[in-house]
Amino acid sequence: MKNKKRIRILITGAFVVLSGAALFYLFFNKTEALASETEVRELVETQYSGSTITSLEQKGEIYEVFMENDMGEYQVMVDGRTREITSLKLVNRKGDAGGGEPGSEESGGEESQDPAEEKPAPSMLTRDEAIEIALKEVPGKVDDVELDEDNGVKVYEVEIEVDEDSEATIIINAYTGEILSLTWD
């Protein structure tokens, strides 16, 4: 009789432990489902509007996306679990006649960069390229250029003095060269 009672206690204990493990697995061991290719496409197209996705490949939990825009071809890495863009690299810059490294600057004159100013990453536009884009949009005299971050995206803020009474501020995506906003003061 004593043995039967011990067996019941052991069976009940095992049942409680297994039930607890099952409940833990069901309620606390949640892992995010991997993003679909459609979700990744929408994420990249939303973040980099005006760009065309040329290929998308899944490598484990990471998606490798290649896209093109007016500035060149880019490689974008997207974490399929967190649905975050983890990397953006310029693969091939369009119209790069100099043949130099992407993001390299050829200094042919006076450099007005402050030494404390943040240097752009190799896959980003250079300060001079941002100025060139801004001046194509609004001709005038460049008053100030700053590399900044807006909603997690690196941007150049270029201030152009048009005349004594008006000044334009142009916000440019530092990776794609897309003009994000233009305001007049």
C-alpha positions as CSV (number, residue, x, y, z in Angstrom):
1,M,0.0,0.0,0.0
2,K,2.9,2.3,0.8
3,N,4.4,1.6,-2.6
4,K,1.2,2.5,-4.4
5,K,1.1,5.8,-2.6
6,R,4.7,6.6,-3.5
7,I,4.0,5.8,-7.2
8,R,0.9,8.1,-7.2
9,I,3.0,10.9,-5.7
10,L,5.7,10.4,-8.3
11,I,3.2,10.3,-11.1
12,T,1.4,13.4,-9.8
13,G,4.7,15.2,-9.4
14,A,5.8,14.3,-12.9
15,F,2.4,15.4,-14.3
16,V,2.8,18.8,-12.4
17,V,6.4,19.3,-13.8
18,L,5.4,18.4,-17.3
19,S,2.3,20.6,-17.2
20,G,4.4,23.5,-15.9
21,A,7.0,23.0,-18.7
22,A,4.2,22.9,-21.3
23,L,2.6,26.1,-20.0
24,F,6.0,27.8,-19.9
25,Y,6.6,26.8,-23.5
26,L,3.2,27.9,-24.7
27,F,3.1,31.3,-22.9
28,F,6.7,32.4,-22.3
29,N,8.7,30.9,-25.1
30,K,7.3,33.2,-27.8
31,T,9.6,33.8,-30.8
32,E,8.8,36.3,-33.4
33,A,7.7,34.8,-36.7
34,L,10.2,35.5,-39.5
35,A,9.1,38.3,-41.8
36,S,7.8,37.4,-45.2
37,E,9.5,38.6,-48.4
38,T,6.5,40.8,-48.9
39,E,7.0,42.5,-45.5
40,V,10.7,43.0,-46.2
41,R,9.9,44.5,-49.6
42,E,7.4,46.9,-48.1
43,L,9.8,47.9,-45.3
44,V,12.7,48.7,-47.8
45,E,10.4,50.5,-50.3
46,T,8.9,52.6,-47.5
47,Q,12.3,53.5,-46.0
48,Y,13.9,54.2,-49.4
49,S,11.1,55.6,-51.6
50,G,12.2,56.2,-55.1
51,S,14.4,53.1,-55.1
52,T,13.8,49.9,-57.1
53,I,14.4,46.5,-55.6
54,T,16.5,44.4,-58.0
55,S,16.8,41.3,-55.8
56,L,15.9,39.9,-52.5
57,E,17.4,36.7,-50.9
58,Q,16.8,35.1,-47.6
59,K,19.9,33.9,-45.7
60,G,18.7,32.3,-42.5
61,E,17.0,35.0,-40.5
62,I,18.6,37.8,-42.5
63,Y,17.3,39.1,-45.8
64,E,19.8,40.5,-48.4
65,V,18.2,43.1,-50.6
66,F,19.7,44.9,-53.6
67,M,18.1,48.1,-54.7
68,E,18.9,50.9,-57.2
69,N,18.1,54.6,-57.4
70,D,19.5,57.7,-59.2
71,M,22.6,57.6,-57.0
72,G,23.6,54.0,-57.5
73,E,23.1,50.4,-56.3
74,Y,22.8,49.5,-52.6
75,Q,22.9,46.4,-50.5
76,V,20.4,46.4,-47.6
77,M,20.5,43.8,-44.8
78,V,17.2,43.3,-42.9
79,D,16.8,41.2,-39.7
80,G,13.8,38.9,-40.4
81,R,13.0,38.6,-36.7
82,T,13.1,42.2,-35.6
83,R,12.1,43.6,-39.0
84,E,14.9,46.2,-38.8
85,I,17.4,47.4,-41.4
86,T,20.7,46.5,-40.0
87,S,23.0,47.6,-42.8
88,L,23.0,49.8,-45.9
89,K,26.1,49.7,-48.2
90,L,26.7,51.5,-51.5
91,V,27.7,48.8,-53.9
92,N,28.0,50.8,-57.1
93,R,27.7,54.6,-57.5
94,K,26.2,55.7,-60.8
95,G,28.2,58.3,-62.8
96,D,31.3,57.8,-60.7
97,A,33.8,58.9,-63.3
98,G,36.6,59.3,-60.8
99,G,36.7,55.5,-60.2
100,G,37.6,56.1,-56.6
101,E,36.3,54.4,-53.5
102,P,32.6,55.2,-52.8
103,G,32.5,58.0,-50.4
104,S,36.0,59.2,-50.9
105,E,36.6,62.9,-51.3
106,E,39.0,64.4,-53.7
107,S,40.0,67.7,-52.2
108,G,40.8,70.2,-54.9
109,G,40.5,73.4,-52.9
110,E,39.8,74.9,-49.6
111,E,38.1,72.6,-47.1
112,S,35.8,74.3,-44.6
113,Q,35.0,71.2,-42.6
114,D,35.2,71.5,-38.8
115,P,37.5,68.8,-37.4
116,A,34.9,67.9,-34.8
117,E,32.3,67.4,-37.5
118,E,31.2,63.8,-38.0
119,K,32.8,62.1,-41.0
120,P,30.5,60.2,-43.3
121,A,30.7,56.4,-43.5
122,P,32.1,55.1,-46.8
123,S,28.7,54.1,-48.1
124,M,27.2,57.5,-47.5
125,L,27.2,60.6,-49.7
126,T,30.1,63.0,-49.1
127,R,29.5,66.5,-47.9
128,D,30.3,67.8,-51.4
129,E,27.9,65.5,-53.0
130,A,25.1,66.6,-50.7
131,I,26.0,70.3,-51.5
132,E,25.8,69.5,-55.2
133,I,22.4,67.9,-54.9
134,A,21.1,70.8,-52.8
135,L,22.4,73.4,-55.3
136,K,20.7,71.6,-58.2
137,E,17.4,72.0,-56.3
138,V,18.0,75.6,-55.1
139,P,20.7,77.7,-56.6
140,G,22.4,80.1,-54.2
141,K,25.2,80.4,-51.7
142,V,25.7,77.5,-49.2
143,D,25.5,78.9,-45.7
144,D,25.9,75.7,-43.6
145,V,26.0,71.9,-44.0
146,E,25.5,69.5,-41.1
147,L,25.4,65.7,-41.0
148,D,22.5,64.8,-38.6
149,E,20.1,61.9,-37.8
150,D,16.4,62.2,-38.4
151,N,14.2,59.2,-37.3
152,G,17.1,56.9,-37.3
153,V,18.2,57.9,-40.8
154,K,21.5,59.9,-41.5
155,V,20.7,63.1,-43.3
156,Y,22.5,66.2,-44.5
157,E,20.9,69.5,-43.6
158,V,22.0,72.1,-46.2
159,E,21.2,75.8,-45.7
160,I,21.4,77.9,-48.9
161,E,21.1,81.7,-48.9
162,V,19.2,82.6,-52.0
163,D,19.2,86.4,-51.5
164,E,19.2,88.8,-48.5
165,D,15.7,88.0,-47.5
166,S,15.3,84.3,-48.2
167,E,17.1,81.1,-47.2
168,A,16.3,77.5,-48.0
169,T,17.0,74.5,-45.8
170,I,17.2,71.2,-47.7
171,I,17.2,67.8,-45.9
172,I,18.9,65.1,-47.9
173,N,19.0,61.3,-47.1
174,A,22.8,60.8,-46.6
175,Y,22.6,57.3,-48.2
176,T,20.3,57.7,-51.2
177,G,20.6,61.4,-52.0
178,E,16.8,61.7,-51.9
179,I,15.6,65.2,-50.9
180,L,13.4,64.6,-47.9
181,S,12.3,68.2,-47.3
182,L,12.7,71.7,-48.5
183,T,11.7,74.7,-46.3
184,W,12.0,78.4,-46.9
185,D,12.8,81.0,-44.3
